[in-house]
Every structure is written in C-alpha cells, then in structure tokens.
Amino acid sequence: MLIVDSQVHLWAPNTPERPWPKVEDPPPHRTVALGIDEMLGEMDSAGVHRVIIVPPSWEGGRNDLALAAAKAYPDRFAVMARLDPAAPSSRGSMIDLRRQPGMLGLRFAFRASAALRQLTEGHADWIWGEAEKAGIPVSILVRHDLVHLIDEIAQRYPNLRIALDHLGLTGTKKDEEAFRNFDKLLPIAKRPNVAAKVSALPCFSNDAYPYRSLHGYIRKAYDAFGPKRLFWGTDFSRSPISYRQNVTMFTEEIPWLTNEDKDLIMGRGVCEWLGWNVPEAR
C-alpha cells in the first residue's frame, strides 16, 4: 500500500540570516524546527512513502525549503505552495511557481483575521479563476461555518480541484466543541471537485489512541465524500501521538474500511487528485 501524508510542515530555525516575519497566526507547533532529515527518518520508521509539504505560516510566505526538499527527494516529497492573495507580486506568478519541480498546487489558510478578510471580502477572488485556468489544485483551511463560501467557489469554478484541510477543524477546541458545526462541512461533498483531508484529527480530541470517539466523524466524512476524495494526513509537528500510530489508526483500527478504501485514503487518492505519479503496486 502506498502511504502518503497529505500534510506536514517543514521549516528552518528563526535566525538572523533567515528571520521569520511577524505574522498574525498561532506560534510554531514546536520550539525545534522540523527539517528534511528528521522527517525522512520518521517516514522510514513509520512506513510512510511520501509526504506533501505545506510551508508553515510562521515562516512567512516562502516556499524555498519545501521546494528544495522536493528537488532533492522527488520520490518522497512534493509541495502545496504558499501564495499571498493580497501581494501585488502574486498576480501573474502562479504559472512560474507551478513549473517548480515538486510543486503540486497551492495552499491557503483562512484562519487569522487578516487572511480571513481575504476570503470574506473578496480579495482572494482572483485566485480561483487563475488556478482553474492553469490546472492548479488548491487546499484550503477554513472553519465549518464558512464552508458555504468555499461551496460557492467550487460551484463557480467546477474544474478547480479543492481539498479542505483537517475536515474543516481549526483552533484549539476538542471533541464535541470542535465538532459542533461539523455537519456544515458535509453538504459540500456534493461538488465532485471538492475533497477533504482527514488530517490532524487526534489534535482535536482528548481521547487516547486509537481515538474511537473520532471514528464516527470519519464515517460521516467517508459516507459523504467517499474513499477517493478522502485523504489521510497528520500535521505531524503537532501530533499528540507517534507517526506510526497516525498510520495504524487508519490501517488497523477502523474495521469498516476495506483494503481498497485504505489504499485510496492512505495515499493513492491524493496522488491521483493532485497529479503526483502513482508508482506500480507495491
């Protein structure tokens, strides 16, 4: 089975030579940066074949480290790159960015107030048409009560592939509080150009491995999106459990998932969605 993590942050330390900008967002997931070599070691130990890197917000709108990882290890890493919708330099840069080796698409987090205004006030509207025209998939982090705005985008641009991060979970709330508006996510599954990432889920629960309290929500997402549009991921740098447990939670602990389901959810589905070549069956 090909196992592909649909979201991991890699970043470099904050140094005078490579300083982080001040950004309106939560702090880094951990005090020590998560680099390429450490991630490769974790992947090998956990049996993860590939990782899709999402450059983190705290390092600013830079993609250099992620793209360097994909260039050095093209069979292990690929990138959902950052692009600031409000920056004048972003307009017209999408095609050049897409040509970078290992770049599969773009990722947007509409969470902090400044970024959220880009979505709610229409400042990001130019992105969707250009991405659709260029054939560039996007992944989006947005809370449940704003998923209807993404639904409008998906309807307006039916050839734009959109993946919703973390099943629409944001913030620090857990369990019933975190999932209070979860059902507002599910109607968007009617759009065939929208997928969802079952990523970082243990971060939103006080339960213990194997997180049986989360399985019902996973089942709802499975019934809505189907296994071809449901992508496993970890957001490993903030995970409360080991990398291997993130894998086995899906491969060993959810009995109603078939082998074909797991093949799709654990890796093949996201590779096909983003256009990352799928190797021959292992």
C-alpha positions in Angstrom: 0.0 0.0 0.0 1.3 3.4 -1.0 1.2 5.7 2.1 1.2 9.4 1.5 0.9 12.0 4.2 -1.3 14.8 2.8 0.1 17.5 5.2 3.3 18.0 7.0 5.0 21.3 7.9 8.8 21.5 7.5 10.7 24.7 8.5 14.1 26.1 9.3 15.0 27.9 12.6 14.4 31.6 13.1 17.9 33.1 12.7 19.3 36.5 11.8 20.4 35.0 8.4 16.9 33.6 7.8 14.5 35.5 10.0 10.8 34.8 10.3 8.5 37.7 9.6 5.9 38.8 12.2 2.7 37.1 11.2 -0.8 37.1 12.6 -1.1 33.4 13.4 -0.5 30.9 16.2 3.1 30.2 17.1 5.1 27.2 15.7 3.9 23.8 16.6 7.1 23.1 18.5 10.2 25.0 19.6 12.7 23.0 17.5 12.3 23.2 13.7 11.3 20.1 11.8 13.8 19.6 9.0 14.2 17.3 6.0 16.5 14.7 7.5 14.4 14.3 10.7 11.2 13.9 8.6 12.8 11.3 6.3 13.8 9.3 9.5 10.2 9.5 10.8 8.8 8.4 7.4 11.1 5.4 7.2 10.3 4.3 10.8 6.5 4.7 10.3 6.4 3.2 6.8 5.3 6.4 5.1 6.5 6.6 1.5 5.7 10.2 0.6 4.9 13.5 2.3 3.2 16.6 0.9 4.9 19.6 2.5 2.8 22.6 3.4 5.1 25.6 4.2 4.0 26.9 7.6 2.6 30.4 8.2 5.0 31.4 10.9 8.0 31.2 8.5 6.2 33.6 6.2 5.2 33.2 2.6 8.3 31.4 1.5 8.5 28.0 -0.3 12.2 27.6 -0.6 12.9 24.9 1.9 9.9 22.8 0.8 10.9 23.1 -2.9 14.5 22.2 -2.0 13.2 19.0 -0.3 11.1 18.1 -3.3 14.1 18.7 -5.6 16.5 16.6 -3.5 14.0 13.8 -2.9 11.4 13.9 -5.7 10.0 10.4 -4.8 9.5 11.3 -1.2 8.4 15.0 -1.1 6.1 17.3 -3.0 4.7 20.7 -2.2 1.5 22.6 -1.8 3.0 26.1 -2.0 2.1 29.3 -0.3 0.9 32.4 -2.3 -0.3 35.6 -0.7 -3.5 36.7 -2.5 -3.0 40.3 -1.3 0.6 40.7 -2.6 0.8 42.5 -5.9 3.7 40.3 -6.9 1.5 37.2 -6.6 -0.5 38.1 -9.7 1.0 36.5 -12.7 3.3 34.4 -10.7 1.2 31.3 -10.4 2.4 29.6 -13.6 6.1 30.1 -12.8 5.5 28.7 -9.4 3.7 25.7 -10.8 6.7 25.0 -13.0 8.9 24.4 -10.0 9.9 20.8 -9.6 7.7 19.1 -7.0 5.1 21.8 -6.8 1.6 20.2 -7.0 -0.7 23.1 -6.0 -1.4 25.9 -3.6 -2.5 26.0 0.0 -4.5 28.8 1.7 -5.3 29.1 5.4 -8.2 31.5 6.0 -8.0 31.5 9.8 -6.2 34.6 11.2 -8.3 37.7 10.8 -6.2 39.3 8.0 -6.3 36.1 6.0 -10.0 35.6 6.7 -10.8 39.0 5.3 -9.1 38.0 2.1 -11.8 35.3 1.7 -14.9 37.1 3.2 -14.2 40.5 1.5 -13.3 39.0 -1.9 -9.6 39.9 -2.0 -8.8 36.3 -2.9 -11.4 36.0 -5.7 -8.8 36.4 -8.4 -7.0 33.2 -7.3 -9.7 30.8 -8.1 -10.2 31.6 -11.8 -6.5 31.7 -12.4 -5.9 28.4 -10.6 -8.7 26.7 -12.6 -7.3 28.0 -15.9 -3.8 26.9 -15.0 -5.0 23.5 -13.8 -3.6 24.1 -10.3 -5.3 22.3 -7.4 -5.7 24.2 -4.1 -6.1 23.1 -0.5 -7.9 25.4 1.9 -8.2 25.6 5.7 -11.4 27.2 6.8 -13.7 26.7 9.7 -17.0 24.9 9.4 -19.3 27.9 9.4 -17.5 29.3 6.4 -17.5 26.2 4.2 -20.5 27.6 2.3 -18.1 30.3 0.9 -15.9 27.5 -0.5 -19.0 25.8 -1.9 -19.8 28.9 -3.9 -16.2 28.9 -5.2 -16.5 25.2 -6.1 -19.8 25.8 -8.0 -18.4 28.9 -9.8 -15.2 27.1 -10.9 -16.2 23.4 -11.4 -12.8 22.4 -12.9 -10.9 23.8 -9.9 -9.9 20.9 -7.6 -10.3 21.9 -3.9 -9.3 19.9 -0.8 -10.5 21.0 2.6 -7.9 20.6 5.3 -8.5 18.8 8.6 -12.2 18.2 7.8 -12.6 21.9 8.5 -11.3 21.8 12.0 -9.5 24.8 13.3 -8.5 26.4 16.6 -7.9 24.6 19.9 -11.3 23.2 20.9 -11.6 19.5 21.2 -14.2 16.7 20.9 -17.8 17.9 20.9 -16.8 21.6 21.0 -14.5 21.1 18.0 -17.1 19.2 16.0 -20.2 21.2 17.0 -20.7 22.6 13.4 -19.2 19.5 11.7 -22.4 18.8 9.7 -21.9 22.1 7.9 -18.9 20.6 6.1 -20.8 17.6 4.7 -23.1 19.3 2.1 -20.1 20.5 0.0 -19.3 16.8 -0.8 -22.0 17.1 -3.5 -19.4 19.1 -5.5 -17.3 16.5 -7.4 -14.4 19.0 -7.5 -14.1 19.1 -3.7 -12.2 16.6 -1.4 -11.5 16.5 2.3 -8.4 15.7 4.3 -8.8 13.5 7.3 -5.7 15.1 8.7 -4.6 16.2 12.2 -7.7 14.6 13.8 -6.0 13.5 17.0 -5.2 17.1 17.7 -8.9 17.8 18.2 -9.6 15.2 20.8 -8.8 14.5 24.4 -9.3 10.8 23.8 -6.4 8.3 23.6 -5.2 6.2 20.7 -6.9 4.7 18.7 -9.4 7.7 19.2 -12.6 5.7 18.9 -14.5 8.9 19.6 -13.4 10.3 16.2 -14.4 7.2 14.2 -18.0 8.3 13.9 -17.0 11.6 12.4 -14.6 9.8 10.0 -17.5 7.6 9.0 -19.7 10.6 8.2 -17.0 12.1 6.1 -16.5 8.8 4.3 -20.2 8.4 3.6 -20.3 12.0 2.2 -17.1 12.2 0.1 -16.3 8.5 -0.5 -12.8 7.0 -0.3 -11.5 8.6 -3.5 -12.0 12.1 -2.1 -10.8 11.5 1.5 -7.1 11.9 2.1 -5.2 10.8 5.2 -2.7 13.2 6.8 -1.1 14.0 10.1 0.1 17.6 10.5 2.9 15.7 12.3 4.7 18.5 14.0 1.8 19.0 16.4 0.5 15.4 16.6 0.0 14.1 20.2 0.8 10.5 19.0 3.7 8.9 17.2 3.9 8.9 13.4 3.4 5.2 13.3 0.2 5.4 15.4 -1.1 8.0 13.0 -0.7 5.4 10.3 -2.2 2.4 12.2 -5.1 4.4 13.5 -6.5 4.1 9.9 -4.8 0.9 8.6 -5.5 -1.2 11.7 -8.1 0.4 14.0 -11.1 1.3 11.8 -12.7 -2.1 10.9 -15.2 -0.9 8.4 -12.6 0.4 6.0 -11.9 -2.2 3.3 -8.5 -2.8 1.8 -9.5 -0.8 -1.3 -10.7 2.0 0.9 -7.4 2.2 2.7 -5.4 2.0 -0.5 -7.3 5.2 -1.7 -7.4 7.1 1.6 -3.9 6.4 2.7 -2.2 7.6 -0.5 -3.3 6.7 -3.9 -6.3 9.0 -3.8 -4.4 12.2 -3.0 -1.7 11.4 -5.6 -4.3 11.0 -8.3 -6.2 14.1 -7.2 -3.0 16.3 -7.3 -1.3 14.6 -10.3 1.6 13.1 -8.4 2.5 10.0 -10.3 1.3 6.8 -8.7 4.0 4.0 -8.8 3.2 0.4 -9.6 1.5 -1.6 -6.8 3.9 -2.5 -4.1 
